[in-house]
Structures are given as C-alpha cells and as structure tokens.
Amino acid sequence: MNPSPLAVRCQNVVKIYDTGDQKVTALNGVNLEIAMGELMMLVGPSGCGKTTLISVIAGILDQDDGYCEVFGEDLLSMSNQRKLNFRARNIGFVFQAFNLLPALTAAENVSVPLIINGMKRSDAERKAVAVLEQVGLGARVTALPSELSGGQQQRVAIARALIHSPRLIVCDEPTSSLDHETGHNVMTLLKEVALHKDRALVIVTHDARIFDFADRIAEMDDGHIVGVKGAGLKAKG
C-alpha cells in the first residue's frame, strides 16, 4: 500500500527569537511529516516550541532556517500577498487566545473567512449560523464575545476555523476551556469535519482526555521532536 500523500513536511526547521538581550532558540532542527487524512497532536511542556511550530506550519511565522512545505507549497518563498491568499483558502487556525473581534457578533466573527474569500456577507453569515449550531451555539449567534463564556468563545473560534472547509486545520489548545463532554463533542466534530483524505488536522494540547482522537502524537521538548507514537509516517527531531 502506498503511503498517504503529505499535507505538511518540515525539514530541519529552526526558529530563533531575538529578545534584544539574548536569543532564544524555539525550534532547533525540527523534522515532521503529517499525512493527508491524519490528526496529529503535538504535546510537551510549556515553552518547548509547540505553538511556534504550528505558527510556522500555518504561515504565521517565518522560520529562520530549514524548510516547511504545506500541500507541496513552500510558504517561505511566497510573497506576503500570495501567502495571505494561500492561508485564506487552505488553512484554518484556532488560536489559544481566541482572537475574536470584540465589536462583532458570534456569527459575524465566524463569517469573516468566507467574506475574505469573496462570499456575500448575508450568505456568509447564514452559513456561520449553521456552523455555530454544529458547535452547540445556535442560541448565541447574535452575542458579542464579551457576552460569552470562555468555553463559548473557544467554540466560536473553532467554528470560524471550520467555516471555509480548509484543507489544514491548526489548533492551539482547542479544548482547554471546555468541560469533558463539550470537549469530546468538539473533538468529534473536528475529526468528522476536518479529516478527509485531502485534509489534515494538527493540534497542540496538554489535554490528555482527547489523546485517543489522535492518529499520532508527537512529543516535543526543548525545540525538538523527541518521539512519535502511533502508526504511519515516522518523524525524528
């Protein structure tokens, strides 16, 4: 059987933060491959480079050395506008801080990726309502972020990441503010919606309750991937 094609391929990825007084190496030669149709989780202690790695994969940060390819495209070689267009079409990101726009309702927040991709606002908001119903927020579509609990804001952020059916969904602690049942329901939705043969999902998490949803789990420490559990492709860091 031929292996699944790759959604993500990182080779010797290095990212260094220059804080002025010192340089901090967040990623130190990371190698990782994520297959189409795979749910990959990244685990490890705080500060080990997990969020930096998914930010490089999603094109939010540029690496300082090495290579990162997403669906066969080298994001580092793209112009800023081409990268923005690529991300708008292909990548959904669930930020740990949610990054909801405070003046917009839940439905308006969720509709933003569709509007960026050219959909008429009324059509985008109608689709946003349907996705919010999927995550259990059908009764809160007109609420502002300030009127929502942390867990509800997190579900709005997840709905926003799903709405444009991206080929790659990248999540930073998507269940951290959710109770067990809601977290389980959200993960079930993510896996059902995101995982098809031409899509992939990568999740940074400390939440051991959701580990069973993963196809593979990559453990990070000190800017390296130190081990990968699960069947399929192998990665070494």
Phi, psi and omega in degrees: 000133179286143178293155177297145176297160186270137168273320184224136173223115177249132179230119175051044184284129179236134174224124181239128175264128177261106183271001182101299179281330182205165175252135181244123178272105182276323176234130188232071178081052182278131172242127182204137174235133178237125184276155168302141178080010185251144169253109180255131173251142174250124181233165179146171184294157176303139178085008184273354176113004185299308183293324176298318181296313181291334177290324174293314180300321182277358179079015177278325175242148172264134175287159178269337177204162181089191191220136176223119183244131179238118184051040177080004182250135176270103185296328183296332182276352183279151168293162180302318182293318179295322179295318178300317180294319179297314180296319181298326181275325196246343190233132170245134185235126173257108182279146178297326180272007177074312179056041175280148179277118191295334183272357182254148175290172178302313180297320179294319177300314183293329184283347187305312180301325180290320179294320177300325180274008171099005180284145176301139187304316183295321178293320180296317181290327177295317178292325179298320178299319180296320180289323176297324175297324179297326181264014174082022182240028181300333181273359186238022187295334181263002182282144173280157178307323180294343180263004182249150174289170178301317179295322178292319176299322180296320180291327173297317179298322178292317178300319179297323180289333183270339197299326184262017177049056182292155179282335177232125175247127183241123186235132176252103179055059186290344182247011188295331181256012186249146173289171188301312184295315180294319178299318178297318180295319179295318179294322176299317178297313179303315183292320180292316185281320190274328192263099170232173185297340181252017180228169178209160182222129176234130188232126168271129182205151166251002190271098182296342180295338185252006183301329183294344178283344186282145166281320175217154178235121177259126180264129179249149174203129173055042175081005179241158163267117187261352178179154178228129178252139178120166183280168173103216184295152178250147177224143177229144181235000000 
